[in-house]
Amino acid sequence: MEGSASRLNIFVAPVPNRPLIALMTPVNRVLMLKGMPLLRDLPPFNRIPGCRGVTNVREVDFPQADRDRLSAVCGQGMATFLTPNHPEFFTDWMIDKQIVSKVAPLAASWATNGVVNGLGRLAQKFWLANNLIAQIPGNSDAARDHSVGWAAQGHGVLLHPEGAVGWHGDWVAPLMPGAAEMALEALERGRAADPAFRAFVAPMVWKLVFLRDVEAELLAECAYVERRLKIAAPPAGADPAGRVHAIYAALLARDEEAAGVVPDEARPFPARLEASVSIKKAELADLVGSPDGETADLPRAARRWLRETTGTTPEAAGRVKATAEALQRLMRLGPFAWARDRMTQEEAAEHIKRIRNDYCAGTFRDTLNRFVPQPAGPRRAIIRVPEPIAVHDFAGDAAALTAELRRRLQAALDAINAGLRAGGGLRDYSNPFAG
């Protein structure tokens, strides 16, 4: 695979399979999202993902005005980069596919290399037929070039600027600049041929809300996690928020003990977590030779070290990998967890899924949950499209464009949540992380 052309043919689908894309729309809506009426609520069929809907999204709230706003910036004579938030794995592609099928059916979509190329030839053929682009660490030039060219043809390109799923549906993580950079490049290319060419970065947000009380299901999933991780169950009567906090506290205590720190349960959880993160950062910085352990992007530096360092021993590589993974697990819980004094059932569900993804491994059930996580109950997807950013009229650089994108994404999510709270549409508990 010498040269970018070979990489392009292997990792990027230049021409999507149009019949397959057309087929995926009804399949996505029935089997993946909503499930089969009647059967989806009838035991034992309601336990079968294909009947229940793999993502169990029964209702989709996507107003026509939002569809029209997105449609208006997709098409010939413009390059559009579609940038949704990224709160949940697997459901992301299902909902994103539902959106783009209505406004840009030939849009290309970015995905991790492990999804596109790591699940075997049959899966690779399926993903490439759906015009997925593999994001390959340290080797993204071909993917970026294809994306800019495809967007410039008016088809659109979808990518998640948050990167990997963080399981925090109410908070937009700091964004990566790829969408902004490619939009600016596409604008430059397009204007060279057509002075009237336009480019857009189009934010999209979706929020998942349970349609009924799912406390029993959340408690059952907490019990499973406690058994898998050998964590003692809390006293009877603990709600899902308390169970989630107790699991994280037990895991943090294990990290503290491994680092030679005596756990202090009287100390606020955020302070204990920050101290453990600092310890792991210093340890990883020492292993990869980074002089700035507090501010450098150490997980990325570790991945680069593993790719590029030659002559190292398997033991040294294993230490770097294990330390980087431990640091990433610690860093995946952040201020969003204690930003409010109430924790919704949706947030509790996200915490549980994050724990299962980060800590539970080794069984078929855990592996399946990692790739196709099952929700606690039926849900509604609320989809909104903030005002797209007209890159051709934007005065700032890629950094400023990325900052504006994040602002619009977060503002739209905040508006959705404000409406839900005002209408009493969320079930919640006292938040132990904020105590």
KOLDREN-609728 format. One record per residue (C-alpha): residue in three letters; x, y, z. Coordinates in steps of 0.5 Angstrom, whole numbers, padded with zeros to 4 digits, always signed. Example, Ala and Ser with C-alpha at 12.3 -4.5 7.8 and 13.67 -1.06 7.14 Angstrom:
! residues 2
Ala+0025-0009+0016
Ser+0027-0002+0014
This chain:
! residues 435
Met+0000+0000+0000
Glu+0005+0005-0002
Gly+0002+0012-0004
Ser-0004+0016-0002
Ala-0008+0012-0008
Ser-0007+0006-0005
Arg-0010+0008+0001
Leu-0016+0011-0002
Asn-0018+0005-0005
Ile-0017+0001+0001
Phe-0020+0006+0006
Val-0025+0010+0003
Ala-0031+0009-0002
Pro-0030+0014-0008
Val-0037+0012-0010
Pro-0042+0009-0005
Asn-0047+0004-0007
Arg-0054+0008-0008
Pro-0058+0002-0008
Leu-0056+0000-0001
Ile-0056+0007+0001
Ala-0064+0007-0001
Leu-0065+0000+0002
Met-0062+0002+0009
Thr-0067+0008+0010
Pro-0073+0003+0011
Val-0068-0002+0015
Asn-0066+0003+0019
Arg-0072+0006+0021
Val-0076-0001+0022
Leu-0071-0006+0025
Met-0065-0001+0028
Leu-0069+0005+0031
Lys-0077+0004+0032
Gly-0078-0004+0032
Met-0084-0008+0030
Pro-0091-0005+0032
Leu-0094-0010+0037
Leu-0088-0015+0037
Arg-0084-0009+0040
Asp-0088-0009+0047
Leu-0090-0017+0047
Pro-0086-0022+0051
Pro-0081-0025+0049
Phe-0081-0021+0043
Asn-0079-0015+0046
Arg-0073-0018+0049
Ile-0071-0019+0041
Pro-0067-0013+0039
Gly-0069-0013+0032
Cys-0077-0013+0034
Arg-0076-0008+0040
Gly-0071-0004+0035
Val-0064-0005+0036
Thr-0063+0003+0039
Asn-0071+0003+0041
Val-0072+0010+0039
Arg-0080+0010+0038
Glu-0081+0017+0036
Val-0077+0022+0032
Asp-0078+0029+0033
Phe-0075+0033+0027
Pro-0079+0039+0026
Gln-0080+0041+0018
Ala-0076+0047+0020
Asp-0070+0044+0022
Arg-0070+0039+0016
Asp-0071+0045+0011
Arg-0065+0049+0015
Leu-0061+0043+0013
Ser-0063+0042+0006
Ala-0062+0049+0004
Val-0054+0048+0005
Cys-0054+0042+0002
Gly-0053+0041-0006
Gln-0049+0043-0012
Gly-0045+0049-0012
Met-0043+0049-0004
Ala-0039+0044+0000
Thr-0043+0042+0007
Phe-0039+0039+0013
Leu-0045+0036+0017
Thr-0043+0036+0025
Pro-0047+0032+0030
Asn-0046+0032+0037
His-0044+0025+0039
Pro-0047+0022+0045
Glu-0048+0015+0044
Phe-0045+0009+0040
Phe-0048+0005+0035
Thr-0054+0010+0035
Asp-0050+0015+0033
Trp-0050+0012+0026
Met-0057+0010+0026
Ile-0060+0017+0027
Asp-0054+0021+0023
Lys-0057+0016+0017
Gln-0064+0018+0019
Ile-0062+0025+0018
Val-0058+0025+0012
Ser-0062+0020+0008
Lys-0067+0026+0008
Val-0062+0032+0006
Ala-0056+0029+0003
Pro-0057+0021+0001
Leu-0050+0021-0002
Ala-0046+0024+0004
Ala-0040+0021+0006
Ser-0039+0019+0013
Trp-0032+0019+0018
Ala-0032+0013+0022
Thr-0026+0010+0026
Asn-0021+0005+0023
Gly-0023+0000+0027
Val-0030+0000+0025
Val-0029+0001+0018
Asn-0023-0004+0017
Gly-0023-0008+0023
Leu-0029-0012+0023
Gly-0027-0017+0017
Arg-0028-0016+0010
Leu-0035-0017+0009
Ala-0036-0011+0014
Gln-0031-0007+0011
Lys-0035-0008+0004
Phe-0041-0006+0007
Trp-0039+0000+0011
Leu-0035+0002+0004
Ala-0041+0001+0000
Asn-0045+0006+0005
Asn-0039+0011+0004
Leu-0036+0011+0010
Ile-0029+0014+0011
Ala-0024+0011+0016
Gln-0020+0015+0020
Ile-0013+0012+0021
Pro-0009+0015+0026
Gly-0003+0018+0023
Asn-0005+0017+0016
Ser-0011+0022+0015
Asp-0009+0025+0009
Ala-0012+0021+0004
Ala-0019+0021+0008
Arg-0018+0029+0008
Asp-0017+0030+0001
His-0023+0025-0001
Ser-0027+0029+0004
Val-0026+0036+0001
Gly-0027+0033-0006
Trp-0033+0030-0004
Ala-0036+0036-0001
Ala-0034+0040-0006
Gln-0038+0036-0011
Gly-0045+0038-0007
His-0046+0031-0003
Gly-0044+0033+0004
Val-0039+0030+0009
Leu-0041+0028+0016
Leu-0036+0027+0022
His-0037+0028+0029
Pro-0032+0034+0031
Glu-0032+0031+0039
Gly-0029+0025+0036
Ala-0030+0019+0040
Val-0036+0018+0044
Gly-0036+0020+0051
Trp-0043+0018+0054
His-0045+0025+0056
Gly-0051+0027+0052
Asp-0052+0034+0055
Trp-0045+0037+0054
Val-0041+0038+0048
Ala-0034+0036+0049
Pro-0028+0040+0046
Leu-0028+0040+0039
Met-0023+0037+0034
Pro-0022+0042+0028
Gly-0022+0038+0022
Ala-0029+0040+0020
Ala-0027+0047+0020
Glu-0020+0046+0017
Met-0023+0042+0011
Ala-0029+0047+0010
Leu-0024+0052+0009
Glu-0020+0048+0004
Ala-0026+0046+0000
Leu-0028+0054+0000
Glu-0021+0055-0003
Arg-0022+0050-0008
Gly-0029+0051-0010
Arg-0028+0059-0011
Ala-0022+0057-0015
Ala-0027+0055-0020
Asp-0033+0059-0019
Pro-0033+0065-0015
Ala-0040+0064-0012
Phe-0038+0058-0009
Arg-0040+0057-0002
Ala-0038+0053+0004
Phe-0042+0051+0010
Val-0041+0048+0017
Ala-0048+0045+0019
Pro-0048+0043+0027
Met-0054+0038+0028
Val-0056+0036+0035
Trp-0060+0030+0038
Lys-0062+0028+0045
Leu-0065+0022+0047
Val-0070+0022+0052
Phe-0074+0015+0056
Leu-0081+0015+0054
Arg-0083+0012+0061
Asp-0079+0011+0068
Val-0074+0006+0067
Glu-0071+0006+0074
Ala-0072-0002+0075
Glu-0068-0003+0068
Leu-0062+0002+0071
Leu-0062-0002+0077
Ala-0061-0008+0074
Glu-0056-0006+0070
Cys-0052-0003+0076
Ala-0053-0010+0079
Tyr-0049-0013+0073
Val-0044-0008+0073
Glu-0043-0009+0080
Arg-0042-0017+0079
Arg-0037-0016+0073
Leu-0033-0011+0077
Lys-0033-0015+0084
Ile-0036-0009+0087
Ala-0040-0009+0093
Ala-0048-0007+0092
Pro-0050-0001+0096
Pro-0055-0002+0102
Ala-0062-0003+0099
Gly-0066+0003+0097
Ala-0060+0006+0093
Asp-0063+0010+0087
Pro-0059+0009+0080
Ala-0055+0016+0081
Gly-0053+0013+0088
Arg-0051+0006+0085
Val-0047+0010+0079
His-0043+0014+0084
Ala-0042+0008+0089
Ile-0039+0004+0083
Tyr-0034+0010+0080
Ala-0032+0011+0088
Ala-0030+0004+0088
Leu-0026+0004+0082
Leu-0023+0011+0084
Ala-0021+0008+0090
Arg-0017+0002+0087
Asp-0013+0007+0082
Glu-0011+0011+0089
Glu-0009+0004+0092
Ala-0005+0002+0086
Ala-0002+0009+0086
Gly+0000+0008+0094
Val-0005+0013+0096
Val-0010+0012+0102
Pro-0017+0013+0099
Asp-0020+0019+0103
Glu-0028+0018+0102
Ala-0029+0025+0106
Arg-0026+0028+0101
Pro-0030+0031+0095
Phe-0030+0026+0089
Pro-0028+0031+0084
Ala-0022+0033+0088
Arg-0020+0026+0089
Leu-0021+0024+0081
Glu-0016+0030+0079
Ala-0011+0028+0084
Ser-0011+0021+0081
Val-0011+0024+0074
Ser-0005+0028+0076
Ile-0001+0022+0078
Lys-0003+0018+0072
Lys-0001+0024+0067
Ala+0006+0024+0071
Glu+0007+0017+0070
Leu+0005+0017+0063
Ala+0010+0023+0061
Asp+0016+0020+0064
Leu+0014+0014+0060
Val+0014+0017+0053
Gly+0019+0023+0055
Ser+0014+0028+0055
Pro+0017+0034+0059
Asp+0010+0037+0060
Gly+0005+0032+0063
Glu+0000+0037+0066
Thr-0002+0040+0059
Ala+0000+0036+0053
Asp-0005+0031+0050
Leu-0001+0025+0053
Pro-0006+0020+0051
Arg-0005+0022+0044
Ala+0003+0023+0045
Ala+0003+0016+0048
Arg-0001+0013+0041
Arg+0004+0017+0037
Trp+0010+0014+0041
Leu+0007+0007+0040
Arg+0007+0008+0033
Glu+0013+0011+0032
Thr+0018+0009+0037
Thr+0023+0003+0035
Gly+0027-0002+0039
Thr+0023-0002+0045
Thr+0021-0008+0049
Pro+0014-0011+0049
Glu+0014-0010+0056
Ala+0016-0002+0056
Ala+0010-0002+0050
Gly+0005-0005+0055
Arg+0007-0001+0060
Val+0006+0005+0056
Lys-0001+0002+0053
Ala-0004+0000+0060
Thr-0002+0007+0063
Ala-0005+0011+0057
Glu-0011+0007+0058
Ala-0012+0008+0065
Leu-0011+0016+0064
Gln-0016+0016+0059
Arg-0021+0012+0063
Leu-0020+0017+0069
Met-0021+0023+0064
Arg-0027+0021+0061
Leu-0031+0023+0067
Gly-0031+0030+0068
Pro-0034+0037+0070
Phe-0041+0035+0066
Ala-0042+0029+0072
Trp-0042+0034+0077
Ala-0045+0041+0074
Arg-0052+0040+0076
Asp-0055+0038+0083
Arg-0060+0033+0080
Met-0058+0027+0075
Thr-0063+0025+0070
Gln-0065+0018+0068
Glu-0061+0019+0062
Glu-0055+0021+0065
Ala-0055+0015+0070
Ala-0056+0011+0064
Glu-0050+0014+0060
His-0046+0013+0066
Ile-0047+0006+0066
Lys-0046+0005+0059
Arg-0039+0009+0060
Ile-0037+0004+0066
Arg-0039-0002+0062
Asn-0035+0001+0056
Asp-0029+0003+0060
Tyr-0028-0003+0065
Cys-0032-0009+0063
Ala-0029-0014+0058
Gly-0028-0021+0057
Thr-0034-0024+0055
Phe-0039-0024+0049
Arg-0044-0020+0053
Asp-0039-0015+0054
Thr-0036-0015+0047
Leu-0043-0014+0044
Asn-0045-0009+0049
Arg-0039-0005+0047
Phe-0041-0005+0039
Val-0049-0005+0040
Pro-0050-0002+0047
Gln-0058-0004+0049
Pro-0062+0002+0052
Ala-0066+0001+0058
Gly-0072+0003+0055
Pro-0076+0006+0049
Arg-0074+0013+0047
Arg-0075+0019+0043
Ala-0070+0022+0039
Ile-0070+0030+0039
Ile-0067+0033+0033
Arg-0065+0040+0032
Val-0061+0044+0027
Pro-0058+0050+0029
Glu-0056+0056+0024
Pro-0051+0053+0020
Ile-0044+0057+0019
Ala-0043+0060+0013
Val-0036+0059+0012
His-0035+0064+0006
Asp-0038+0070+0010
Phe-0034+0068+0017
Ala-0028+0072+0018
Gly-0024+0068+0023
Asp-0019+0062+0022
Ala-0021+0055+0023
Ala-0020+0055+0031
Ala-0025+0061+0031
Leu-0030+0057+0027
Thr-0029+0051+0031
Ala-0030+0055+0037
Glu-0037+0058+0034
Leu-0039+0051+0032
Arg-0038+0048+0039
Arg-0042+0054+0042
Arg-0048+0053+0037
Leu-0048+0046+0039
Gln-0048+0047+0046
Ala-0053+0052+0046
Ala-0058+0048+0042
Leu-0057+0042+0047
Asp-0058+0047+0053
Ala-0065+0050+0049
Ile-0067+0042+0049
Asn-0066+0041+0056
Ala-0069+0047+0058
Gly-0076+0046+0055
Leu-0076+0039+0057
Arg-0075+0041+0065
Ala-0080+0046+0064
Gly-0085+0041+0061
Gly-0083+0036+0067
Gly-0080+0031+0061
Leu-0074+0029+0065
Arg-0074+0024+0071
Asp-0068+0025+0076
Tyr-0065+0024+0083
Ser-0060+0028+0087
Asn-0053+0028+0084
Pro-0048+0025+0089
Phe-0042+0027+0085
Ala-0044+0034+0086
Gly-0045+0033+0094
